[in-house]
């Protein structure tokens, strides 16, 4: 991994992890996908995803919905 990512979990998300762990575990491990829409269990049998919860943008985990360059304010052209 090139960067650390912080994920904030609510109690409801943790409860979902515990509840659905047996269903999505392979060899005692679950795979979690994180994207700009949230956290998702990855089904080891068929690759489908089940929603766990929405991801909050934090200082150490900026949104991945758009590239960093796109987030920067665009300079307005100046007339000479």
C-alpha positions as CSV (number, residue, x, y, z in Angstrom):
1,X,0.0,0.0,0.0
2,X,1.3,3.4,-0.9
3,X,-0.7,5.5,1.6
4,X,-2.3,5.0,5.0
5,X,-6.1,5.3,5.0
6,X,-8.2,6.0,8.0
7,X,-11.7,4.6,8.1
8,X,-14.2,5.7,10.7
9,X,-16.7,3.0,11.7
10,X,-20.0,3.5,13.5
11,X,-21.3,0.9,16.0
12,X,-23.8,-0.2,13.3
13,X,-21.0,-0.9,10.9
14,X,-19.1,-2.9,13.5
15,X,-22.3,-4.9,14.2
16,X,-22.7,-5.6,10.5
17,X,-19.1,-6.8,10.4
18,X,-19.8,-9.2,13.2
19,X,-23.2,-10.3,11.9
20,X,-22.1,-11.0,8.3
21,X,-18.5,-12.1,9.0
22,X,-19.3,-15.9,8.7
23,X,-21.1,-15.3,5.4
24,X,-18.2,-13.4,3.7
25,X,-15.2,-15.0,5.4
26,X,-12.8,-17.2,3.5
27,X,-10.2,-19.0,5.6
28,X,-11.2,-16.8,8.5
29,X,-10.7,-13.5,6.7
30,X,-13.1,-11.0,5.1
31,X,-12.3,-8.8,2.2
32,X,-13.6,-5.2,2.5
33,X,-13.7,-2.8,-0.5
34,X,-13.6,0.9,0.2
35,X,-14.6,3.5,-2.4
36,X,-16.1,6.9,-2.5
37,X,-19.6,5.4,-1.9
38,X,-18.6,3.5,1.2
39,X,-17.4,0.2,2.7
40,X,-18.5,-3.1,1.1
41,X,-18.1,-6.8,2.0
42,X,-16.7,-8.7,-1.0
43,X,-18.3,-12.1,-1.5
44,X,-15.5,-14.6,-2.0
45,X,-17.8,-16.9,-4.0
46,X,-18.9,-14.5,-6.8
47,X,-17.2,-11.1,-6.2
48,X,-20.5,-9.3,-5.5
49,X,-20.6,-6.6,-2.8
50,X,-22.8,-5.9,0.2
51,X,-22.9,-2.4,1.6
52,X,-21.6,-2.0,5.2
53,X,-21.7,1.8,5.5
54,X,-20.9,5.2,4.2
55,X,-17.3,6.5,4.4
56,X,-16.7,9.8,6.0
57,X,-14.1,12.1,4.5
58,X,-11.4,12.9,7.1
59,X,-8.2,15.0,7.0
60,X,-6.2,11.8,6.6
61,X,-8.6,10.2,4.2
62,X,-9.6,12.7,1.5
63,X,-12.5,11.7,-0.7
64,X,-11.6,9.6,-3.7
65,X,-14.5,10.7,-5.8
66,X,-12.4,13.0,-7.8
67,X,-8.7,13.4,-8.5
68,X,-6.8,15.8,-6.2
69,X,-6.0,18.1,-9.1
70,X,-9.7,18.5,-9.9
71,X,-10.3,19.6,-6.3
72,X,-7.9,22.5,-6.5
73,X,-9.4,25.8,-7.5
74,X,-9.0,26.4,-11.2
75,X,-7.2,29.7,-12.0
76,X,-9.3,32.1,-13.9
77,X,-7.8,33.4,-17.1
78,X,-6.6,37.0,-17.0
79,X,-6.8,39.4,-19.8
80,X,-3.5,41.2,-20.8
